[in-house]
Amino acid sequence: MNRLAAVAMLAFLLAGCSQRSNRVDLGVDLYLHPQSGNAEDLILQAAIRKKILDTLPPNSGIVYVRVVEKIVFLSGTVKSDQVKSLARETAEKVDIRLDGAPLKPQSVHVEDLNVGS
């Protein structure tokens, strides 16, 4: 009886593990929850965050990215005005394709991206 229960439990667990989640490959692991906001905003936010992390020099500060209706808001603290400008330019230049259609930010706001040490 115990062996039958163990086999049944194993079959149940394997069946549950075989389901695939919705994924978009941007080099980051992003799960698009059905009840979350606009999927395009989430994809754009992940792409911009990754590009900024890849572009900025090490230890140049922390940049947070938020996207609402394709409008990008950068916040955090960076070490210099040059890094702030680089973060803005990087966010503006992000151009990804979603099912062949371009997905670009409408505008980038850096009012909350502060320069400090």
C-alpha positions in Angstrom: 0.0 0.0 0.0 2.8 2.4 0.9 4.5 1.7 -2.5 1.3 2.4 -4.4 0.9 5.7 -2.5 4.5 6.7 -3.2 4.1 6.0 -6.9 0.9 7.9 -7.0 2.5 10.9 -5.2 5.5 10.8 -7.6 3.2 10.8 -10.6 1.3 13.7 -9.2 4.5 15.7 -8.5 5.9 15.1 -12.0 2.7 16.1 -13.7 2.7 19.4 -11.8 6.3 20.1 -12.7 5.8 19.7 -16.4 3.9 22.9 -16.8 5.7 25.8 -18.4 5.3 29.4 -17.3 5.0 32.4 -19.7 8.6 33.6 -20.5 10.3 36.3 -22.5 14.0 35.9 -22.9 15.8 39.2 -22.3 18.6 37.7 -20.3 16.6 38.2 -17.2 14.0 35.9 -15.6 10.7 37.7 -15.9 7.4 36.0 -15.0 4.3 37.8 -16.5 1.5 37.2 -14.0 -1.9 37.5 -15.6 -3.1 40.0 -13.1 0.0 42.2 -13.3 0.1 45.5 -15.2 0.7 46.1 -18.9 3.0 43.3 -20.2 4.7 45.7 -22.6 5.7 48.0 -19.7 7.1 45.0 -17.7 9.1 43.8 -20.7 10.4 47.3 -21.4 11.3 47.9 -17.8 13.3 44.6 -17.6 15.1 45.4 -20.9 16.0 49.0 -19.7 17.1 47.7 -16.3 19.4 45.1 -17.9 20.8 47.5 -20.4 21.6 50.1 -17.7 23.3 47.5 -15.6 25.4 46.4 -18.5 26.3 50.0 -19.6 27.1 51.8 -16.4 30.5 51.5 -14.9 30.9 49.4 -11.7 30.1 51.1 -8.4 28.6 54.2 -10.2 25.4 54.1 -8.2 22.0 52.5 -8.0 19.4 53.2 -10.7 15.8 52.0 -10.3 13.6 51.7 -13.4 9.8 52.0 -13.5 7.7 52.1 -16.6 4.1 53.2 -16.9 2.4 53.4 -20.3 5.8 53.4 -21.9 7.0 56.4 -19.9 10.2 55.6 -18.1 11.0 56.9 -14.6 14.6 56.6 -13.4 15.3 57.0 -9.7 18.1 56.3 -7.3 21.5 57.8 -6.7 24.5 57.9 -9.1 28.0 59.3 -8.6 28.1 62.0 -11.3 26.2 63.9 -13.8 27.9 61.9 -16.6 26.5 58.7 -15.1 23.1 60.3 -14.9 23.3 61.3 -18.5 24.5 57.9 -19.6 21.6 56.2 -17.7 19.1 58.5 -19.5 20.7 58.0 -22.9 20.8 54.2 -22.4 17.1 54.2 -21.5 16.1 56.3 -24.5 18.1 54.1 -26.9 16.5 50.8 -25.8 14.8 49.3 -28.8 13.4 45.8 -28.6 11.1 43.8 -30.8 8.0 42.1 -29.6 6.5 39.8 -32.2 8.3 41.9 -34.8 6.9 45.3 -33.6 9.2 47.8 -32.1 8.9 48.5 -28.4 10.5 51.8 -27.3 10.0 54.2 -24.5 7.9 57.3 -25.2 9.9 59.5 -22.8 12.4 59.2 -20.0 12.2 61.2 -16.7 15.3 61.5 -14.5 14.0 64.0 -12.0 14.3 61.5 -9.1 17.8 60.3 -10.2 20.0 62.1 -7.8 23.8 62.8 -8.0 25.6 62.1 -4.7 28.5 60.1 -3.3 
